[in-house]
């Protein structure tokens, strides 16, 4: 039989308090202004490194860009190089 007891553990954890768009400099409260069930997500990143079965290492370059700046600034910039938007529907 395992005899259990409850212990109190104190620790510090780093959480995202707010997020500021790297382009327009507007600060949002933890996410891009969406409601509790809304999804607004932007991802612009590059990762490189080495991955072995027992572990690995690497680095990621990321930018925090709000959805408005992504749609109004970044997407047209990339499309200026001849790229076309790929829109994918999703459902869970």
C-alpha positions as CSV (number, residue, x, y, z in Angstrom):
1,X,0.0,0.0,0.0
2,X,1.2,3.5,-0.8
3,X,0.7,6.0,1.9
4,X,0.3,9.5,0.4
5,X,0.5,13.0,1.7
6,X,-0.1,16.4,0.1
7,X,2.8,18.8,0.1
8,X,2.9,22.4,-0.9
9,X,5.4,23.3,-3.6
10,X,6.3,26.9,-4.5
11,X,7.9,27.7,-7.8
12,X,8.0,30.5,-10.3
13,X,6.8,30.1,-13.9
14,X,7.2,32.5,-16.8
15,X,3.9,33.2,-18.7
16,X,3.1,35.5,-21.5
17,X,1.5,38.6,-20.0
18,X,1.0,40.5,-23.3
19,X,2.2,40.4,-26.8
20,X,3.3,43.4,-29.0
21,X,3.2,43.3,-32.7
22,X,6.7,43.8,-34.2
23,X,5.3,45.9,-37.0
24,X,2.5,48.2,-35.7
25,X,3.7,48.1,-32.0
26,X,0.2,47.6,-30.7
27,X,0.2,45.5,-27.5
28,X,-2.5,42.8,-27.0
29,X,-3.5,41.0,-23.8
30,X,-1.9,37.5,-24.2
31,X,-3.3,36.9,-27.6
32,X,-4.3,38.8,-30.7
33,X,-7.5,40.3,-29.4
34,X,-9.7,37.3,-30.0
35,X,-12.5,36.2,-27.7
36,X,-12.4,33.1,-25.6
37,X,-13.2,30.7,-28.4
38,X,-11.8,32.7,-31.4
39,X,-8.6,31.6,-33.1
40,X,-6.3,34.2,-34.5
41,X,-2.8,32.9,-35.0
42,X,0.1,34.0,-37.0
43,X,3.4,32.2,-37.4
44,X,6.5,33.5,-39.1
45,X,9.5,31.5,-38.0
46,X,12.6,29.7,-39.2
47,X,14.2,26.8,-37.3
48,X,17.5,25.0,-37.8
49,X,19.5,22.5,-35.8
50,X,20.4,18.8,-35.5
51,X,18.1,16.1,-34.1
52,X,19.3,12.7,-33.1
53,X,17.2,9.9,-31.6
54,X,18.6,10.6,-28.1
55,X,18.2,14.4,-28.4
56,X,19.2,17.4,-30.3
57,X,19.8,21.2,-30.4
58,X,19.0,24.1,-32.5
59,X,17.6,27.6,-32.7
60,X,14.4,29.3,-33.9
61,X,14.0,32.8,-35.3
62,X,10.5,34.1,-34.7
63,X,8.6,37.3,-35.2
64,X,5.4,38.4,-33.4
65,X,3.1,39.8,-36.0
66,X,-0.6,40.6,-35.4
67,X,-3.2,39.2,-37.8
68,X,-3.9,42.6,-39.3
69,X,-0.3,43.3,-40.1
70,X,0.2,39.8,-41.5
71,X,-2.8,40.1,-43.9
72,X,-2.2,43.8,-44.8
73,X,1.6,44.0,-44.8
74,X,3.4,40.7,-44.8
75,X,1.2,38.7,-47.2
76,X,1.2,41.4,-49.9
77,X,5.0,41.7,-49.5
78,X,5.5,38.0,-50.1
79,X,3.0,37.9,-52.9
80,X,5.1,40.6,-54.5
81,X,7.7,37.9,-55.2
82,X,5.1,35.9,-57.1
83,X,4.0,33.6,-54.3
84,X,0.3,32.7,-54.1
85,X,-1.7,32.4,-50.8
86,X,-2.5,28.9,-49.8
87,X,-5.8,29.0,-47.8
88,X,-6.6,25.8,-46.0
89,X,-9.9,25.2,-44.2
90,X,-9.8,23.3,-40.9
91,X,-12.4,21.7,-38.7
92,X,-12.2,19.9,-35.4
